[in-house]
Amino acid sequence: MKEYLKLVIFVGVIVFFLAQIPSTETPRSLKLPPPKNVVVGTSYFANDLNLGTNASRSEEPTFYFDRCDLNNRDLFPTEISQSKLVKSFTKLGKLIENITSPDHTKVTVLNRKTKYSLCDRVIVKIEARDTLNRTKSYGGDIFRVKLFRKKPYAAVNADRFVDLNNGTYLAFFPILWEGYIDLQVMLVHPAEAIPLFAPTLNGSRAHMQTFLGGFESTDKNGNIHQESTICTITEREVEPFCNFSDTKTYVPWYCSAPRDEHLNCTHWTTHRTDMKGIKATLQTLIDKTGEELLRRSKTVVFRSNQLLVVPPQKKGVVQHYAQFRAGELPSCVRQGPPFLRTNGYFYDTEWFPFDCKIKKFTANDTLQCLKGKTIHFFGDSTSRQLYSFLKAQLNCKDIELEPPRLSSNFEKRCRIDNVTLHFSFHGLPIMGSTTNNVSGIKCASNEIDNIVGGPDYVIFLSLWAHFAMAGLDFYQKRIMSVKEAIQRLLVRSPGTTVLMKGANTRNYSVKQFILMSSDWEALQLEKTLRYLYKNDTFVGYIDTWDVTQVQPYADNIHPKAAVIANFVNNLLTYVCEDAVKARTK
């Protein structure tokens, strides 16, 4: 307890002296708010949307352990205030010299010592500096900070991240494994980049996300008539247009009407993304300064080599936190979305939550516990990844869909030994480079309404990646449409299991597309999703956001199989662990 009090006093002194550092004048054109201390529970600082906290819960869940008390927030600064980068600007011009520089930003371990013990705390200070190597006078930069080990790979995200809003940041970590520990600091986005993303989030760029609708018919002479027109989620400015919207499930969809006299709205047959059109349009929004901002995104500021040492307690045996708690942690159970913070860590490519256990399932375990069950996967390609992983693990055989449905990238089904897996895309908008028949596009809300449900049915949801450019308001309405369908399903079939995953970090291979797919935007969707389901304790939530921030691989919209294996084990723990225990008694 004395060590905790010393640490509290030490941190308090640091914060006090840092707050006394005089700030240089903020560039007038930015008109940023006055400095305020901001404490956030994730290593990403972002504009507060008033959606990120589970306000319905009286307090955050805690657990206690004689060696570690990872959830004791008294160890860290607790003042929370609202601070927003609210002034939008798109043309920085000469202000490029004020942008946060990965080359000049400084990183320091404040409580550095020759050796540490398991469960000690590490405090890291980040001093953001601009292109001219001057200390920044305001905050808002998005950093991702992790402690990690190279072999076997281990990593944990910052337990607390403090933005002092004067260019200085503090990250707090618990030490969770023995051996060497290193530190990596990544600049995900400079503060000045956020206004480039904000119009995407508020929906003002939704009309720039264009698709191509294919129309086709055959006249009485056997001649085939084909035409492609532009489609969006917003009404077409030029009349006439075809309205394909589904108001019940909130799927607004409009295509310019074909000009060929042999074609009309009833001849709409195919859908594909206007990739070239979107790219060209977004490029017009980025000047040279904008390009420099995006170039600095996801740049490693600091990466150490054997920075910290934690001597093993047992000679020749390296241990980690979960090993000490193996006998007392329960299996992970469905209890709704967790708080948006660090909820676990990687060790040897396996994910270990702090407060529960995820079972590792063999193919035989999976087959035994899923017998008689049907899992419906609804979502995008990140949901299809879990479907495909399970299908391969079970060697599940494809079966035909009932006519007039046809198997495609939008819908698949397989069955083995009375286990059925079914994947269906969530409905428009759908991004993708291939052309697909619109008959295969079904809205998730309508599909859920057609499911009987019951104890042998599992609904799995992953809804985020294709909705970023549509805007936050659109996303909320679509999510609520799906939630209402889930509620109707649970009324008629209370025993149905409901699971979902959130967003994950992604790669920025095409710089123009960052404007519609940045991690900042993904985080806002993640906060929204958790807020909308915050009271639904019956939901099993897979925290893919926390996992992919510290995964052993580069960010990718489609994480590698080793990461997906952790998601699938989490899913199966929710569904099957009780059944496995019952059979082994």
Beta strands, then each sheet from edge to edge (+ up, - down):
strand 1: 38-40
strand 2: 106-109
strand 3: 121-127
strand 4: 142-149
strand 5: 154-157
strand 6: 160-163
strand 7: 168-174
strand 8: 179-189
strand 9: 211-218
strand 10: 224-232
strand 11: 241-243
strand 12: 254-256
strand 13: 268-273
strand 14: 299-303
strand 15: 308-310
strand 16: 344-347
strand 17: 350-353
strand 18: 374-379
strand 19: 397-398
strand 20: 411-416
strand 21: 419-425
strand 22: 436-437
strand 23: 457-462
strand 24: 497-501
strand 25: 539-542
sheet 1: 1+ 6- 7+ 3- 2+
sheet 2: 14+ 8- 4+ 5- 16+ 17-
sheet 3: 14+ 8- 15+
sheet 4: 11+ 12- 10+ 9- 13+ 22-
sheet 5: 19+ 20- 21+ 18+ 23+ 24+ 25+
end
